[in-house]
Every structure is written in structure tokens, then in C-alpha cells.
Amino acid sequence: MRINTQIIPQSLLPKIEHLWHLSGQKIRAIESAWDPAKGTPVFTVQGRYTTRGWTEWTQGFQFGAALLQFDATGDEEFLDIGRQKTLAVMASHVSHVGVHDHGFNNVSTYGNLLRLLRERKVPDDPWQRHFCELALKVSGAVQAARWTEARTAPDQPRGSAGYIASFNGPHSLFADTMRSLRSLALGHQLGHVLMSEHDQPISLLGRLIQHAATNARFNVYFGEGRDAYDVRGRVAHESVFNVNDGNYRCASSQQGYSPFTTWTRGHAWCLCGYPEELEFLDAVADDDLEPFGGRTAVTEMMLRSALATADFYLDQTPADGIPYWDTGAPSLQKLGDYLDQPAQPQNDFEPVDSSAAAISAQGLLRLGRYLRGHGDGARGDRYWAAGLTVANTLFDAPYLSEEPDHQGLILHSVYHRPNGWDYVPPGAKVPCGESSMWGDYHARELALLIQREAHGAPYLTFFDPGPQA
């Protein structure tokens, strides 16, 4: 992609203000039309949100969007929507033992509410704060309990490594879960542990670090000759393990083209997740990290993955910063030199995925800021500018949804290309023109992060960062 080094957060404010104007309309439209008996809205078909999926992993984005809208605009209508719907609907997600999605559902709702209380955006209410804290403690522990032991080296004893299993089962490690580690981080910061057999406490921080390390070992590639397809920074959507002995068996993919290509939304979860956890580690005491290798080892592991995935994104994404749905999709070659031109969402061969861009842009910004704060200004500036470049494209046509009858905010998102779940409009040959709950939510989160930077407001984090300058 081509990085525009001239963009600053303030220059994006007109687009962001327009985005929030449209966003409020979209949230109201969904609230007035959605029948909760249908389940959770997932993606749009002909501009109307519909439900379809494997698990109820998008409900937190639905109500979290209203909380972000309130944060950005101060309109209490949206605070009421987010708070009331969290109370009425989200409890089952807190105790859901069958999914890897706690960071998506519960941090987007209870976590945003707690953050608004912490930042004094709403009056501090001890009972409301304790309610959110309890939900987040339980969510983090339930997520940490979905655990499979693994061997990351032949001589490594069982019990010293592992991962949070995806909803596919105990054999399955998804790249997606890197962003869901936020639930464990919050639980740890709130002083919680997972209690196991014989009253043995299990550190939520420990499981966060172990999962991130296992994901880095098997889902992220570093160009070191691991296999014939080892390209630095690419990501396998899924790694499969033998649960009998904990050994790695093979790469896989549920939503990408193949195990040996990079599904860009799975890649985005890593590109966003590792920098965000690096930020969190800065708020963790050295003593807490010592049992897991110490600050230097843990930080280096996460930073190595963050840098590799960020560089891959910059190398393998079209000029305007919007990726196609998979970097190895079979018909990309029919688009010619597609990396040297803006993405074409209405082409005849392969769809783009704007949701991957929204997630990745936030990761690039967070990585850039982290590096700046740790003495690496040159690289930090580059990633920061890249994140703003993606946002500048995403917050404008043809991606920003201007039509009042379209319930989506960001167009040209893709859910499951291999399964054929995405809507292909008449006359088109690939999915285009539709939105997703996760794409819309992460575009709002991205806009809020940039808006705060532009106004010199406190930096947006999911955790309590402590005193900020």
C-alpha cells in the first residue's frame, strides 16, 4: 500500500464527524427494525441486517456500537440503548463456555461501560461499576477455562503451554482469539483468577501470555523456513492439534481460501491483537510477568508478531489500504497488478473485505504509537501514518454507507466467502455493497481512537492505563 505521510488525525475530523452522523442513523434504524427473536444481527443482505452464523458472536458489537456513539457524541440516547440492552441481553454471553468470543461480546459491552465510568464520561455509580467488573471477571475466567494444553517444542512438558480453543473444539486454535484475549486482560487487571481443581488458582495473565505465544508459534509465520509457504507475516486462520499428546498437526482455514494463504480478517485479528496486548503489558507490574518469562521475553514475543503482521499488511494490500478477502485468492491474478492500484470492490473476480481494513488500521495505529513511546520513532511514524491512510480511505466513498435505507455503516465487508454466505447483487459476480456488525463496530472504534487523538483527549484503551499525560 502507499502510505500518505501528510495525514494527521485533525485532517480526518470532517470525515469522522460525518461518520458519526451516519452512524447514529444506522443504530436507530437497527433498533427500530430488529426483532430479537431472530437472534443476533450479523451482516446485511440488500442493506438490511440479517442473522446467520455459527455462534452468537456479534451481539456485543450491536450494543457496543451504541456505547461508542455516546462516547463520541455525548448523545445519551445511545448510552441508554447500550446500557439497557447490555443488562437485558448480554448475561448469557458472560457465562458462555462454548465460544472463543468473550473479548468480542463482553469487552464491547460491559468493558465499554466500565471504561465510561472509569473516565467519568458518566457519573460514577458504585453498583453499576461493580456489576460490570463482576461480569468481566467471570467472562475472563470462563474464556480462560476453554483451554487445551499443547506442546510448542518436542522437549516441552505438558502443562507449560496451551491455547484457548475455538468453538470448533479442543483441537482448534483460531487466529481470531488474539483480540478476544482482552477479556483475560481485564479479568487479571481486576484482580481475578480462574479457580480450578483442589482450589488451585490459575493466572488469567498467564493464560493470555501462553495463548499469545502458541498463536505466534503456529499461526504466525516469520520467513524462517518453517515450510514451503513460510512468508514472513502471513497468518494461518487455524492450527490443528492432537489433543491426546498436545502436538501440532497442521494448518487449516475455516474462512480463508486455504491453509497456505492468508485470510485477511484472520490476519487482522492478529495485527490488532498483538499491539493492543503490548499496550496492556505496559500497565502490568514486572513481578506479575516474572512467572511467565519476564517482561523482556513476553514483550519481544508479542512485538515480533506485531511487526511481522504489520509489514505483511503493508506489502500485500492494495495502494489505498483496503485488502481483498484473502491474499492468495485464486482469481486475484485476473485483476492485473492489483497491489499497485486502489482496491476495486465491484470487480468481477474477488471481493474486498473492508472489515479487515477497519481492524488492521487500528492495529497499525496502536503499533505505531507503542513504538514511538518505546524509542523507535521512525518505525512508529510509518505504522501510524499507514493506519491513518487506511482510515482516510475507509471513511469515504465507496466504503462509507451514505444511503439512509442501508442499515450498514461500512460497505464491502465479507463474512464467509468459501461457504457462499455473502450476498451477490444482481449483475455482479462477487459479493459487494454489504456491511457486517464487526466491520461497523471496528470502524467506529477506529474513528473514536483518531478523534480522541485529534482533540488531545485520553488515549483509547480497553483497560485502565493508569495516569495519562
C-alpha positions as CSV (number, residue, x, y, z in Angstrom):
1,M,0.0,0.0,0.0
2,R,1.0,3.6,-0.4
3,I,1.4,5.4,2.9
4,N,0.3,9.1,3.0
5,T,2.6,10.6,5.5
6,Q,0.8,14.0,5.3
7,I,-2.4,12.8,7.0
8,I,-2.7,13.8,10.7
9,P,-5.7,13.0,13.0
10,Q,-7.0,16.5,12.8
11,S,-7.3,16.3,9.0
12,L,-9.7,13.3,9.4
13,L,-12.1,15.1,11.7
14,P,-14.6,16.3,9.0
15,K,-14.9,12.7,7.7
16,I,-15.2,11.4,11.3
17,E,-17.9,13.9,12.2
18,H,-19.9,12.8,9.1
19,L,-19.3,9.2,10.0
20,W,-20.9,9.7,13.5
21,H,-23.8,11.5,11.9
22,L,-24.5,8.5,9.7
23,S,-23.7,6.0,12.5
24,G,-26.5,7.4,14.7
25,Q,-29.0,6.9,11.9
26,K,-27.8,3.3,11.4
27,I,-28.0,2.4,15.0
28,R,-31.5,3.9,15.3
29,A,-32.6,2.0,12.2
30,I,-31.5,-1.3,13.5
31,E,-33.0,-0.7,16.9
32,S,-36.4,0.2,15.4
33,A,-36.5,-2.8,13.0
34,W,-34.6,-5.7,14.5
35,D,-36.7,-8.5,16.0
36,P,-34.7,-10.0,18.9
37,A,-36.4,-13.3,18.4
38,K,-34.4,-13.7,15.2
39,G,-31.2,-13.9,17.1
40,T,-28.2,-11.5,16.6
41,P,-27.7,-9.3,13.5
42,V,-24.6,-10.4,11.7
43,F,-24.4,-8.9,8.2
44,T,-26.6,-7.1,5.7
45,V,-28.5,-8.5,2.7
46,Q,-29.7,-5.8,0.3
47,G,-28.9,-3.3,3.0
48,R,-30.9,-4.9,5.9
49,Y,-29.2,-6.7,8.7
50,T,-29.9,-10.4,8.9
51,T,-28.7,-13.2,11.1
52,R,-26.6,-16.1,10.0
53,G,-23.6,-17.7,11.7
54,W,-22.1,-20.4,13.8
55,T,-22.3,-18.7,17.2
56,E,-23.8,-15.5,18.6
57,W,-20.5,-13.7,18.4
58,T,-21.7,-10.3,17.1
59,Q,-24.3,-9.2,19.7
60,G,-21.7,-7.3,21.7
61,F,-20.8,-5.3,18.6
62,Q,-24.5,-4.4,18.2
63,F,-24.8,-2.8,21.7
64,G,-21.2,-1.8,22.0
65,A,-21.7,0.4,18.9
66,A,-24.3,2.5,20.8
67,L,-21.8,3.0,23.6
68,L,-19.1,4.2,21.2
69,Q,-21.7,6.5,19.6
70,F,-22.4,8.0,23.0
71,D,-18.7,8.3,23.8
72,A,-18.0,10.2,20.5
73,T,-21.1,12.5,20.5
74,G,-22.3,12.7,24.1
75,D,-25.9,11.8,22.9
76,E,-27.4,10.0,25.9
77,E,-30.0,8.2,23.7
78,F,-27.2,5.9,22.8
79,L,-25.9,5.4,26.3
80,D,-29.4,4.3,27.2
81,I,-29.5,1.8,24.4
82,G,-26.2,0.3,25.2
83,R,-26.7,0.2,28.9
84,Q,-30.2,-1.2,28.8
85,K,-29.5,-3.8,26.1
86,T,-26.4,-5.0,27.9
87,L,-28.4,-5.5,31.1
88,A,-31.3,-7.3,29.3
89,V,-29.4,-9.4,26.8
90,M,-25.7,-10.0,27.5
91,A,-25.7,-12.1,30.6
92,S,-25.7,-15.4,28.7
93,H,-22.6,-14.3,26.9
94,V,-20.7,-13.8,30.2
95,S,-21.1,-17.5,31.1
96,H,-20.9,-18.9,27.6
97,V,-18.5,-21.9,27.8
98,G,-18.7,-22.9,24.1
99,V,-17.0,-20.0,22.3
100,H,-13.8,-18.1,22.0
101,D,-15.6,-14.8,21.6
102,H,-15.7,-13.3,25.1
103,G,-13.5,-10.4,24.1
104,F,-15.8,-9.5,21.3
105,N,-19.1,-9.7,23.1
106,N,-18.3,-8.7,26.7
107,V,-15.5,-6.2,26.4
108,S,-17.5,-4.4,23.7
109,T,-20.4,-4.0,26.2
110,Y,-19.5,-4.4,29.9
111,G,-16.0,-3.3,29.1
112,N,-17.1,-0.1,27.3
113,L,-19.5,0.7,30.2
114,L,-16.8,0.2,32.8
115,R,-14.4,2.4,30.7
116,L,-17.0,5.2,30.5
117,L,-17.4,5.0,34.3
118,R,-13.7,5.0,34.8
119,E,-13.2,8.0,32.5
120,R,-16.1,9.9,34.2
121,K,-18.0,10.1,30.9
122,V,-20.9,9.0,33.0
123,P,-21.5,9.7,36.8
124,D,-19.7,7.0,38.9
125,D,-22.2,4.6,40.3
126,P,-20.6,2.0,42.6
127,W,-23.2,-0.7,41.9
128,Q,-23.1,-0.2,38.2
129,R,-19.3,-0.3,38.3
130,H,-19.3,-3.5,40.5
131,F,-21.8,-5.1,38.1
132,C,-19.6,-4.5,35.1
133,E,-16.5,-5.6,37.0
134,L,-18.1,-8.9,38.1
135,A,-19.3,-9.6,34.5
136,L,-15.8,-9.0,33.2
137,K,-14.1,-11.1,35.9
138,V,-16.4,-14.0,35.1
139,S,-16.1,-13.6,31.4
140,G,-12.3,-13.6,31.6
141,A,-12.3,-16.8,33.8
142,V,-14.8,-18.6,31.5
143,Q,-12.7,-17.7,28.5
144,A,-9.5,-18.9,30.2
145,A,-11.2,-22.2,31.1
146,R,-11.7,-23.1,27.5
147,W,-8.2,-24.4,27.5
148,T,-6.2,-27.0,25.6
149,E,-2.7,-28.0,26.6
150,A,-0.2,-28.0,23.8
151,R,3.5,-28.7,23.1
152,T,5.3,-25.9,21.4
153,A,8.6,-27.8,21.3
154,P,9.4,-31.5,21.4
155,D,11.0,-31.5,24.8
156,Q,8.4,-29.2,26.4
157,P,6.5,-30.8,29.3
158,R,2.7,-30.9,29.1
159,G,1.0,-28.1,31.0
160,S,3.6,-25.4,30.2
161,A,1.9,-24.2,27.1
162,G,-1.6,-24.1,25.5
163,Y,-4.3,-22.1,23.9
164,I,-7.9,-21.0,24.2
165,A,-9.8,-23.5,21.9
166,S,-12.0,-22.1,19.2
167,F,-15.7,-23.1,19.0
168,N,-14.7,-25.8,16.6
169,G,-13.4,-27.9,19.5
170,P,-10.4,-28.5,21.7
171,H,-8.2,-29.3,18.8
172,S,-8.6,-25.9,17.2
173,L,-6.6,-22.7,17.7
174,F,-8.1,-19.7,15.8
175,A,-6.1,-16.5,14.9
176,D,-9.3,-14.6,15.8
177,T,-8.8,-15.2,19.5
178,M,-5.9,-12.8,19.8
179,R,-8.4,-10.0,20.0
180,S,-10.5,-11.9,22.5
181,L,-7.6,-12.0,25.0
182,R,-8.9,-8.7,26.2
183,S,-11.3,-10.5,28.4
184,L,-8.4,-12.2,30.2
185,A,-6.5,-9.0,30.5
186,L,-9.4,-7.2,32.1
187,G,-10.1,-10.0,34.5
188,H,-6.4,-10.0,35.6
189,Q,-6.3,-6.3,36.0
190,L,-9.5,-6.5,38.2
191,G,-7.6,-9.0,40.4
192,H,-9.4,-12.1,39.3
193,V,-8.1,-15.7,38.8
194,L,-9.6,-18.9,37.4
195,M,-10.2,-21.4,40.3
196,S,-9.5,-25.0,39.3
197,E,-9.5,-28.4,40.9
198,H,-8.4,-28.5,44.6
199,D,-8.8,-24.8,44.8
200,Q,-5.8,-24.2,42.6
201,P,-5.7,-20.6,41.2
202,I,-4.8,-20.2,37.5
203,S,-3.5,-16.8,36.4
204,L,-5.5,-15.2,33.7
205,L,-2.4,-13.2,32.7
206,G,-0.5,-16.5,32.4
207,R,-3.1,-18.0,30.0
208,L,-3.2,-14.8,28.0
209,I,0.6,-14.9,27.5
210,Q,0.6,-18.7,26.8
211,H,-2.1,-18.3,24.2
212,A,-0.4,-15.4,22.5
213,A,2.9,-17.4,22.4
214,T,1.2,-20.5,21.0
215,N,-0.6,-18.4,18.4
216,A,2.8,-16.8,17.5
217,R,4.5,-20.1,17.2
218,F,1.9,-21.8,15.0
219,N,-0.5,-19.3,13.3
220,V,2.0,-16.5,12.6
221,Y,4.9,-17.1,10.1
222,F,8.3,-15.4,10.2
223,G,10.0,-16.4,7.0
224,E,12.5,-18.7,8.7
225,G,11.9,-21.8,6.5
226,R,9.3,-23.4,8.6
227,D,7.6,-24.9,5.5
228,A,7.4,-24.3,1.8
229,Y,4.9,-21.4,2.3
230,D,6.7,-19.6,5.1
231,V,6.3,-15.9,4.2
232,R,7.1,-13.5,7.0
233,G,3.9,-12.0,8.5
234,R,1.4,-14.2,6.9
235,V,-1.2,-15.9,9.2
236,A,-2.9,-19.2,9.1
237,H,-6.5,-18.9,10.3
238,E,-6.4,-22.1,12.3
239,S,-3.9,-24.5,13.7
240,V,-5.0,-28.1,14.5
241,F,-3.5,-30.1,17.4
242,N,-3.6,-33.7,18.5
243,V,-5.4,-33.4,21.9
244,N,-4.1,-36.7,23.0
245,D,-0.5,-35.6,23.2
246,G,-0.7,-31.9,22.6
247,N,1.4,-31.9,19.4
248,Y,0.7,-29.6,16.4
249,R,-0.6,-31.4,13.4
250,C,-1.3,-29.0,10.6
251,A,-2.5,-25.6,9.4
252,S,-6.2,-25.2,8.5
253,S,-8.7,-22.5,7.5
254,Q,-12.4,-22.1,8.1
255,Q,-13.0,-18.9,6.2
256,G,-9.9,-18.4,4.1
257,Y,-9.1,-19.8,0.7
258,S,-6.6,-22.3,2.0
259,P,-4.4,-23.1,5.0
260,F,-1.4,-21.8,3.0
261,T,-2.8,-18.4,2.1
262,T,-3.8,-15.6,4.3
263,W,-7.4,-14.8,5.1
264,T,-7.1,-11.1,5.7
265,R,-9.7,-10.8,8.5
266,G,-7.9,-13.6,10.5
267,H,-4.7,-11.7,9.8
268,A,-6.3,-8.5,11.1
269,W,-7.2,-10.0,14.4
270,C,-3.5,-10.7,15.0
271,L,-2.4,-7.3,13.6
272,C,-4.8,-5.6,16.1
273,G,-4.5,-8.0,19.0
274,Y,-0.7,-8.1,19.5
275,P,-0.2,-4.3,19.6
276,E,-3.2,-3.9,21.9
277,E,-1.8,-6.5,24.3
278,L,1.6,-4.8,24.2
279,E,-0.1,-1.6,25.4
280,F,-1.7,-3.6,28.2
281,L,1.6,-5.1,29.3
282,D,2.9,-1.6,30.0
283,A,0.2,-1.4,32.7
284,V,1.3,-4.8,34.2
285,A,3.8,-4.9,37.0
286,D,7.2,-6.6,36.4
287,D,6.5,-9.0,39.2
288,D,3.4,-10.3,37.5
289,L,5.3,-11.1,34.4
290,E,8.2,-12.9,36.1
291,P,6.5,-16.4,36.3
292,F,5.9,-16.3,32.5
293,G,9.5,-15.5,31.4
294,G,9.7,-11.8,32.4
295,R,8.9,-8.6,30.7
296,T,11.6,-8.7,28.1
297,A,10.7,-12.2,26.8
298,V,7.0,-11.6,26.8
299,T,7.3,-8.2,25.1
300,E,9.7,-9.5,22.4
301,M,7.4,-12.4,21.6
302,M,4.4,-10.1,21.0
303,L,6.3,-7.3,19.3
304,R,7.9,-9.8,16.9
305,S,4.4,-10.9,15.8
306,A,3.0,-7.4,15.7
307,L,5.9,-6.2,13.4
308,A,5.7,-9.2,11.1
309,T,1.9,-9.0,10.6
310,A,2.1,-5.2,10.1
311,D,4.8,-5.5,7.5
312,F,2.9,-8.2,5.6
313,Y,-0.2,-5.9,5.5
314,L,1.8,-3.1,4.1
315,D,3.4,-5.3,1.5
316,Q,0.3,-7.3,0.5
317,T,-2.5,-4.7,0.5
318,P,-3.6,-2.6,-2.5
319,A,-2.4,1.0,-2.7
320,D,-5.4,2.6,-0.8
321,G,-5.1,0.3,2.2
322,I,-8.1,-1.9,1.7
323,P,-7.3,-5.7,1.3
324,Y,-9.0,-8.3,-0.7
325,W,-10.6,-11.1,1.3
326,D,-7.6,-13.5,1.0
327,T,-4.1,-12.6,-0.2
328,G,-4.0,-15.9,-2.1
329,A,-7.5,-15.9,-3.5
330,P,-7.3,-17.8,-6.8
331,S,-8.6,-15.1,-9.2
332,L,-6.6,-12.1,-7.9
333,Q,-4.2,-12.5,-10.8
334,K,-7.0,-11.7,-13.2
335,L,-7.0,-8.1,-11.7
336,G,-3.6,-7.4,-13.1
337,D,-1.2,-5.5,-10.8
338,Y,-3.8,-5.2,-8.1
339,L,-1.4,-4.1,-5.4
340,D,-0.3,-1.1,-7.3
341,Q,-3.8,0.4,-7.6
342,P,-6.7,1.1,-5.2
343,A,-8.9,-1.9,-4.3
344,Q,-11.9,-2.5,-6.6
345,P,-14.9,-3.6,-4.5
346,Q,-17.1,-4.1,-7.6
347,N,-14.7,-6.2,-9.7
348,D,-15.7,-9.5,-11.3
349,F,-13.2,-11.8,-9.7
350,E,-12.6,-11.5,-5.9
351,P,-14.3,-9.4,-3.2
352,V,-12.5,-6.9,-0.9
353,D,-13.0,-7.0,2.8
354,S,-13.4,-3.6,4.4
355,S,-13.9,-5.1,7.8
356,A,-10.3,-6.4,7.7
357,A,-9.2,-2.9,6.9
358,A,-11.0,-1.4,9.9
359,I,-9.5,-3.9,12.3
360,S,-6.0,-3.6,10.7
361,A,-5.9,0.2,10.7
362,Q,-6.4,0.2,14.5
363,G,-3.6,-2.3,14.9
364,L,-1.3,-0.2,12.8
365,L,-2.1,2.9,14.8
366,R,-1.6,1.1,18.1
367,L,1.7,-0.4,17.0
368,G,2.9,3.0,15.7
369,R,2.1,4.7,19.0
370,Y,3.7,1.9,21.0
371,L,6.9,2.1,19.1
372,R,7.0,5.9,19.4
373,G,6.6,5.5,23.1
374,H,9.5,3.0,23.3
375,G,12.1,5.0,21.4
376,D,11.5,3.8,17.9
377,G,10.0,6.9,16.3
378,A,11.0,6.2,12.7
379,R,9.2,2.9,12.5
380,G,6.4,4.2,14.8
381,D,5.7,7.1,12.5
382,R,5.5,4.8,9.5
383,Y,2.9,2.5,11.0
384,W,0.9,5.4,12.5
385,A,0.7,7.1,9.1
386,A,-0.3,3.8,7.5
387,G,-3.2,3.4,10.0
388,L,-4.4,6.9,9.2
389,T,-4.1,6.2,5.4
390,V,-6.4,3.2,5.8
391,A,-8.9,5.2,7.8
392,N,-8.9,8.0,5.3
393,T,-9.9,5.6,2.6
394,L,-12.4,3.7,4.7
395,F,-14.3,6.8,6.0
396,D,-15.2,7.9,2.4
397,A,-16.8,6.6,-0.7
398,P,-17.1,3.9,-1.9
399,Y,-16.9,2.4,1.7
400,L,-18.9,4.8,3.9
401,S,-22.6,4.0,3.6
402,E,-24.5,7.2,2.7
403,E,-27.8,5.6,1.8
404,P,-30.4,6.2,4.6
405,D,-32.2,2.9,3.7
406,H,-29.0,0.9,4.2
407,Q,-28.5,-0.2,7.8
408,G,-24.8,-0.8,7.5
409,L,-22.1,1.8,8.1
410,I,-19.1,0.5,6.2
411,L,-19.8,-1.2,2.8
412,H,-18.0,-4.1,1.1
413,S,-17.5,-6.4,4.1
414,V,-17.3,-10.1,3.6
415,Y,-18.3,-12.8,6.1
416,H,-17.7,-16.3,4.7
417,R,-16.6,-16.5,1.1
418,P,-16.0,-20.3,0.9
419,N,-19.5,-21.1,2.2
420,G,-21.1,-18.6,-0.2
421,W,-23.0,-16.8,2.6
422,D,-22.4,-13.3,1.3
423,Y,-25.0,-11.5,-0.9
424,V,-24.1,-11.0,-4.6
425,P,-26.2,-8.3,-6.1
426,P,-27.9,-8.8,-9.5
427,G,-25.4,-8.2,-12.3
428,A,-22.4,-8.7,-10.0
429,K,-20.1,-11.7,-9.9
430,V,-18.7,-11.3,-6.3
431,P,-20.2,-10.1,-3.0
432,C,-20.1,-6.3,-2.6
433,G,-22.1,-3.5,-1.2
434,E,-22.9,-5.1,2.2
435,S,-21.9,-4.5,5.8
436,S,-21.1,-6.5,8.9
437,M,-21.6,-6.0,12.6
438,W,-17.8,-6.4,13.3
439,G,-16.8,-4.1,10.4
440,D,-19.2,-1.4,11.5
441,Y,-18.1,-1.7,15.2
442,H,-14.4,-1.6,14.5
443,A,-14.8,1.4,12.1
444,R,-16.5,3.2,15.0
445,E,-13.7,2.2,17.4
446,L,-11.1,3.4,14.9
447,A,-12.9,6.7,14.4
448,L,-13.1,7.2,18.2
449,L,-9.4,6.5,18.7
450,I,-8.5,9.0,16.0
451,Q,-11.0,11.6,17.2
452,R,-9.5,11.4,20.7
453,E,-6.0,11.9,19.3
454,A,-7.1,14.8,17.3
455,H,-8.6,16.6,20.3
456,G,-5.8,15.7,22.7
457,A,-8.2,13.6,24.8
458,P,-7.2,10.5,26.8
459,Y,-5.9,7.6,24.6
460,L,-8.5,4.9,24.0
461,T,-7.7,1.6,25.7
462,F,-9.9,-1.3,26.8
463,F,-8.0,-1.5,30.1
464,D,-7.2,1.0,32.9
465,P,-3.9,2.5,31.7
466,G,-3.3,4.4,35.0
467,P,-2.4,8.1,35.0
468,Q,-2.1,9.6,31.5
469,A,-0.3,12.7,30.4
